[in-house]
């Protein structure tokens, strides 16, 4: 491949656009290979698709029949993540259950394909599974245990970011790339605008890892990215109704997964092709569709409190000429725009959070080959964290620590047992000064009360450290987003909770909503 003589092979300069799991994974991989790395993210790290999914760390079993090779990749990467970042992984285990209306014979193919993919699988007696999971259907015909797990996506992304910084990389959040300089057929750098103004950053290679926004970034150099945007909505319940991630044993489709994460459960997802990556609004009919389709798996699900819904947009690579009736693969794809005359510009699409590391390794290998560098990826072998804490994450850990230390006045957020010390540490060591950024790092406001009580407590701590902190403005943005996700799940006791929370914010605290809650088409 072409190699420009003007590039310094001692420290090639790489700019990665997009601060989700993929972008952070690429930045870490390249920084470990000796690149001078700058990562640019429009919002906060992990605030896009990486945090808007069901939280599963896939064993690959879900794709064992439809794409056995991709399933094997998921299994390898699931083990890699658990080994290098155990503190963000909960080893819940997973179940696939066959119900009477699931396709006949699929369970046999599923078992065989899991074995072919190297996924440990064990068939369990239905009676045993129904005894261990009292909330699932009493009509289970067959059940299979697989090593699925759950992951804290923001925890993973921030571990990646911390390691990038330790290795000398630069991370710019809340910066928008407005221009990519291409001169004489080669990228030379980008222009990014942040709160401090416009900045020009030189580069030898630019990687577009912006997920569902990839086409927009590619358009800055007159290129396209063949991408299909799939919106998936998820319903959040206030209890852990199951102890393991449970899937319907059928071809991957909508409404077939319930996942325990933290103190809550997530059910989803829906599937809808959309035109824009910003389409994350959940419509009322989607809520009812999710509930209806959850009942065959969890018959009493309507008796549990659904307190929130959200949606994320999946960026799936669509090859040219792809049959519209054929499901798109979940595998990733790397586009080398040098093939179209733009040397040093790459786009990486598709994949999943589970495979973010292998995606980064793949594009890193290609870039090193481009520069004539003999540097292999080390990300599978070197732990993400330098912390002495090597154990898996458990949602009761914070609660147990409070009991052990008898520090009952410490919790700022009772729902997730987030302590004052955790918030102060984020302020002092990371300079965090937005409520949403605390939520993404500590789960403050993530629990059933949706920040009703902890939001103002965190804002008060911030005001102690910064006399100019715009508390009312930040609380308004925070509550607007919390209310937006709760408004269409508000019935029965949950409606009372939302009205109480809204009254506390708007009447007691005098907070104004940041913007209209409903999109234009839903306002009356």
PyMOL commands that set and color helices and strands:
alter all, ss='L'
color gray80, all
select helices_A, chain A and resi 21-32+49-51+61-63+68-84+86-88+106-116+126-132+153-166+211-221+284-294+301-303+337-340+356-371+397-405+420-430+435-442+454-465+471-489+493-508+520-522
alter helices_A, ss='H'
color red, helices_A
select strands_A, chain A and resi 13-17+36-40+56-57+89-90+94-98+121-124+142-146+149-151+170-172+176-183+186-194+197-202+205-208+227-237+245-248+257-261+264-268+272-274+306-317+333-336+345-349+411-413+418-419
alter strands_A, ss='S'
color yellow, strands_A
deselect
rebuild
show_as cartoon
